């Protein structure tokens, strides 16, 4: 039992470090309204004939951008910025399903 707890802690710690290295919070009240036409791709996705809006926006590394794109997440490149429209809110990025899949949690 102790080994499983330690393994889970190490995985969570590694995911947390990977997230910090690859994601920066984006103030959506500044950039998004000014460039809404250019950033339309990261405002949400259509899933099961229903639009799911992005709740938060993050600047991500190019590597994570490509991973998120592969996982059908709302992302876009804007100039030299890579932006992810996170579909969830109110919980830690460590608990974001797509991130745990990408980072091997």
C-alpha positions in Angstrom: 0.0 0.0 0.0 2.8 2.4 0.9 4.5 1.9 -2.5 1.3 2.7 -4.3 0.8 5.9 -2.3 4.5 6.9 -3.1 4.0 6.1 -6.8 0.8 8.2 -6.9 2.6 11.1 -5.2 5.6 10.9 -7.6 3.3 10.8 -10.6 1.3 13.8 -9.3 4.5 15.7 -8.5 5.9 15.0 -12.0 2.7 16.1 -13.6 2.7 19.3 -11.5 6.2 20.1 -12.6 5.4 19.4 -16.3 2.4 21.6 -16.1 4.4 24.5 -14.7 7.0 24.1 -17.4 4.4 24.0 -20.2 1.5 26.2 -19.2 1.0 29.9 -18.3 -2.3 31.4 -17.3 -3.7 33.8 -19.8 -5.8 36.8 -18.7 -8.8 36.2 -21.0 -10.3 39.6 -20.3 -7.4 41.3 -22.1 -6.3 39.2 -25.1 -9.4 37.3 -26.0 -11.9 40.2 -26.5 -9.4 42.2 -28.5 -8.6 39.3 -30.9 -11.8 37.2 -30.8 -11.9 36.7 -34.6 -8.3 35.5 -34.7 -8.7 33.2 -31.6 -12.0 31.6 -32.6 -10.4 28.1 -32.8 -9.7 28.0 -29.0 -13.1 29.3 -27.8 -14.5 25.8 -27.5 -15.3 22.6 -29.4 -18.3 20.9 -30.8 -18.8 17.5 -29.2 -21.9 15.3 -29.7 -23.6 18.2 -31.7 -23.2 20.5 -28.7 -20.8 23.4 -28.4 -18.6 23.2 -25.3 -17.1 26.6 -24.5 -13.6 27.2 -23.1 -13.8 28.3 -19.5 -10.1 29.4 -19.1 -7.3 30.2 -21.5 -3.6 29.3 -21.2 -0.4 30.0 -23.0 1.2 26.7 -23.6 4.5 25.5 -25.0 4.7 24.4 -28.6 5.1 20.8 -27.5 2.0 20.9 -25.4 0.1 22.7 -28.1 0.8 19.8 -30.5 -0.2 17.2 -27.8 -3.4 19.1 -27.0 -4.2 19.4 -30.7 -3.7 15.6 -31.1 -6.2 15.2 -28.2 -8.8 17.4 -30.0 -8.6 20.2 -27.5 -9.4 23.8 -28.6 -6.0 25.3 -29.4 -4.7 27.9 -31.7 -1.5 29.6 -32.7 -1.6 33.4 -32.5 1.6 35.0 -33.8 4.3 33.3 -31.7 1.9 32.3 -29.0 0.2 28.9 -28.5 -3.1 29.1 -26.7 -5.3 26.4 -25.2 -8.9 27.0 -24.3 -9.5 24.8 -21.3 -13.0 23.3 -21.2 -13.1 23.0 -17.4 -12.6 25.3 -14.4 -12.6 25.2 -10.7 -10.2 22.4 -10.2 -6.4 21.9 -10.4 -4.6 21.4 -13.7 -3.1 18.3 -12.1 -6.7 16.8 -12.2 -7.3 17.8 -15.9 -8.0 14.5 -17.7 -6.3 15.5 -20.9 -3.2 16.7 -19.1 -2.9 13.5 -17.1 -3.2 11.5 -20.3 -0.5 13.6 -22.0 1.9 13.6 -19.1 1.5 9.9 -18.4 -0.5 10.1 -15.1 
